[in-house]
């Protein structure tokens, strides 16, 4: 997809052709936007000082951004200073905004985030999405999306981009409209754009783990280069390198659930043996804790047949908190396996941090000690401070927040994209 | 280091300030240079057509590049065409050039590569570098470098950049002058710039595995995103992502030798258990083949105490070719362990290819079958064609070629760097 921050439309680096005056203006609009976003309120003179642009250039660029509804200019409070008060530039909190949507196995979510990164609308609805036709799920989601947009309009906001988080694979190359495979929903090659009931534009789709990682990058504890591992229905992994989501050449990067942690060990749903998923996936933990029965067949794809609990992660956390020895042991074993896999990720790609997200964040208290012990044992060729492994503060909200933030970040990195054609 | 192609000096994307006319010219000089490099000979009109720049702009840019000694213009042969023959632009094969240097445990190498990527000078000298003072090794290397530069001058070339490949870790952040740790040389915190005897500028230093991977990217079979694994003294790993070497946040990315392949298995020189190195490192293979004795202590750091052969890789290849069952079995086991580690790299990074380089390339015939079988068993969530694993055509020459090519590539990506100050 083009909206995930990987290739901001105005980024000259992505261009192969000659630099033009229009490119320069577009780049400088982005520079002003980023400068105000990083430290507003700022006066026009402050912007000139921080960017190195002339005051005349700044004024013209600022006027264009105000005209586009991206910036506001008001009275600047300068307590204790003498002289005429300046005018202050701030991001327009009631201007363009991003809509984030999420399809989970048992819920639908929507949220609207404004240009300042604040969540202004947040809706959540239980929904039995596993196994029902994609059309039905998308129809219900479209209603929720319309309600969220209505609420946003009532707040003075204008939704200019829509992104949907799905628990499945989204191929590269497509314009982010097709879900290749979402086993826990029973989706296979679902074209969201085609099935979207309207009115309103269909959302671009992206994998939930990737969006969770982006949310972590933009609003959580993730630094520029980190590995994000999350438990949704499967195990989601994502690599953020130098502030960008890394997809790999076919969109399969970050498959942490299928790293071999116990060679010749348990058979995984993927067909290989010894993968992380049959040791640390949610289904494996529930079985090992005695909360659900052993499955008939091999592998970790135990959902939904073997699931009794409406919110198994909350159930695990509750029992662990109460001191249930089976649950605690199951989480400890999962933590060790997670540590084995993440040690490989650290040795391969030298991240600043590891972030435990999604459902794992709610279980961090019982997972982290075993993970830290395993990491300390296996990472010896470089320093590895134990605090470099962190639980996400966003937890299970990550994917839907990330979906909305994609649009907000795009507006920051290429504000002129609102009124200029997509850069080639 | 700034010379490894990661941040070409003229790349506007790396800049934080406003775009200026000088930036535009610098970027357009690079565009013309890259265009000619990709498909010379070209006429000025061809360059205009391919870049989208006006003919007037192209002429001014071409004149500057000719003035800088980077391009030459001569008669264009246009067989079968009518009309006035055009003038043809080509890269200047007798202009600025790159010097590559290499320190191995038992040799020193130097080579000079011209702007067209052709090796013009190549020198190799046996040298017992293990354990002797760094000053001595660097003094001998400086002599070899001077001889290579003299030969280059005699050919009409001018060396404008020097890079040294070392079998050790080079920290990020330093300007590529300090070797943190090169255990097989006995080097610890060696400042090459400080110890360089002169005359002539000291080379920038970079890890040999990284340079081998860059050589593979630029002249071998490596595509834009691949994992390079090589046997030098240890196991060298490097990640090339979207055409750039990925260092990680502290410069430790690509530590394939320390991925866990056999949990709770053999103790590695790093202190962890079950790493790849004690299963597939050169010392491990030599022991397992019965060519050297078992070491007294744990781990793979068997060099040089346990080494009898002057060229153990050639010795392994010779015996395997002759049908020595012990050697073949040792290589098969090493191949399986390499496959386990590389499967993790594929599941994490989703590369286009895996490249077996350095000494492993000379042993590929006996390593590849076991590697391919292991990869096929462990990579199940994505397609993995067996030909995506390849042996490098550069083999053990990779690092020194990569070292010289760093300068050549920099001249292609930022030709104006020769006469303008480094871009900020």
Boltz contact constraints between the chains, C-beta under 6 A:
constraints:
  - contact:
      token1: [A, 12]
      token2: [B, 12]
      max_distance: 6.0
  - contact:
      token1: [A, 13]
      token2: [B, 13]
      max_distance: 6.0
  - contact:
      token1: [A, 17]
      token2: [B, 52]
      max_distance: 6.0
  - contact:
      token1: [A, 18]
      token2: [B, 28]
      max_distance: 6.0
  - contact:
      token1: [A, 18]
      token2: [B, 31]
      max_distance: 6.0
  - contact:
      token1: [A, 18]
      token2: [B, 51]
      max_distance: 6.0
  - contact:
      token1: [A, 18]
      token2: [B, 52]
      max_distance: 6.0
  - contact:
      token1: [A, 18]
      token2: [B, 53]
      max_distance: 6.0
  - contact:
      token1: [A, 19]
      token2: [B, 24]
      max_distance: 6.0
  - contact:
      token1: [A, 19]
      token2: [B, 27]
      max_distance: 6.0
  - contact:
      token1: [A, 24]
      token2: [B, 19]
      max_distance: 6.0
  - contact:
      token1: [A, 27]
      token2: [B, 19]
      max_distance: 6.0
  - contact:
      token1: [A, 28]
      token2: [B, 18]
      max_distance: 6.0
  - contact:
      token1: [A, 31]
      token2: [B, 18]
      max_distance: 6.0
  - contact:
      token1: [A, 51]
      token2: [B, 18]
      max_distance: 6.0
  - contact:
      token1: [A, 52]
      token2: [B, 17]
      max_distance: 6.0
  - contact:
      token1: [A, 52]
      token2: [B, 18]
      max_distance: 6.0
  - contact:
      token1: [A, 53]
      token2: [B, 18]
      max_distance: 6.0
  - contact:
      token1: [A, 225]
      token2: [B, 249]
      max_distance: 6.0
  - contact:
      token1: [A, 248]
      token2: [B, 349]
      max_distance: 6.0
  - contact:
      token1: [A, 248]
      token2: [B, 350]
      max_distance: 6.0
  - contact:
      token1: [A, 249]
      token2: [B, 225]
      max_distance: 6.0
  - contact:
      token1: [A, 249]
      token2: [B, 350]
      max_distance: 6.0
  - contact:
      token1: [A, 249]
      token2: [B, 352]
      max_distance: 6.0
  - contact:
      token1: [A, 250]
      token2: [B, 350]
      max_distance: 6.0
  - contact:
      token1: [A, 252]
      token2: [B, 350]
      max_distance: 6.0
  - contact:
      token1: [A, 252]
      token2: [B, 382]
      max_distance: 6.0
  - contact:
      token1: [A, 253]
      token2: [B, 349]
      max_distance: 6.0
  - contact:
      token1: [A, 253]
      token2: [B, 350]
      max_distance: 6.0
  - contact:
      token1: [A, 255]
      token2: [B, 347]
      max_distance: 6.0
  - contact:
      token1: [A, 255]
      token2: [B, 381]
      max_distance: 6.0
  - contact:
      token1: [A, 258]
      token2: [B, 347]
      max_distance: 6.0
  - contact:
      token1: [A, 258]
      token2: [B, 381]
      max_distance: 6.0
  - contact:
      token1: [A, 259]
      token2: [B, 344]
      max_distance: 6.0
  - contact:
      token1: [A, 259]
      token2: [B, 347]
      max_distance: 6.0
  - contact:
      token1: [A, 260]
      token2: [B, 378]
      max_distance: 6.0
  - contact:
      token1: [A, 270]
      token2: [B, 380]
      max_distance: 6.0
  - contact:
      token1: [A, 270]
      token2: [B, 381]
      max_distance: 6.0
  - contact:
      token1: [A, 271]
      token2: [B, 380]
      max_distance: 6.0
  - contact:
      token1: [A, 272]
      token2: [B, 378]
      max_distance: 6.0
  - contact:
      token1: [A, 272]
      token2: [B, 380]
      max_distance: 6.0
  - contact:
      token1: [A, 344]
      token2: [B, 259]
      max_distance: 6.0
  - contact:
      token1: [A, 344]
      token2: [B, 344]
      max_distance: 6.0
  - contact:
      token1: [A, 347]
      token2: [B, 255]
      max_distance: 6.0
  - contact:
      token1: [A, 347]
      token2: [B, 258]
      max_distance: 6.0
  - contact:
      token1: [A, 347]
      token2: [B, 259]
      max_distance: 6.0
  - contact:
      token1: [A, 348]
      token2: [B, 348]
      max_distance: 6.0
  - contact:
      token1: [A, 349]
      token2: [B, 248]
      max_distance: 6.0
  - contact:
      token1: [A, 349]
      token2: [B, 253]
      max_distance: 6.0
  - contact:
      token1: [A, 350]
      token2: [B, 248]
      max_distance: 6.0
  - contact:
      token1: [A, 350]
      token2: [B, 249]
      max_distance: 6.0
  - contact:
      token1: [A, 350]
      token2: [B, 250]
      max_distance: 6.0
  - contact:
      token1: [A, 350]
      token2: [B, 252]
      max_distance: 6.0
  - contact:
      token1: [A, 350]
      token2: [B, 253]
      max_distance: 6.0
  - contact:
      token1: [A, 352]
      token2: [B, 249]
      max_distance: 6.0
  - contact:
      token1: [A, 378]
      token2: [B, 260]
      max_distance: 6.0
  - contact:
      token1: [A, 378]
      token2: [B, 272]
      max_distance: 6.0
  - contact:
      token1: [A, 380]
      token2: [B, 270]
      max_distance: 6.0
  - contact:
      token1: [A, 380]
      token2: [B, 271]
      max_distance: 6.0
  - contact:
      token1: [A, 380]
      token2: [B, 272]
      max_distance: 6.0
  - contact:
      token1: [A, 381]
      token2: [B, 255]
      max_distance: 6.0
  - contact:
      token1: [A, 381]
      token2: [B, 258]
      max_distance: 6.0
  - contact:
      token1: [A, 381]
      token2: [B, 270]
      max_distance: 6.0
  - contact:
      token1: [A, 382]
      token2: [B, 252]
      max_distance: 6.0
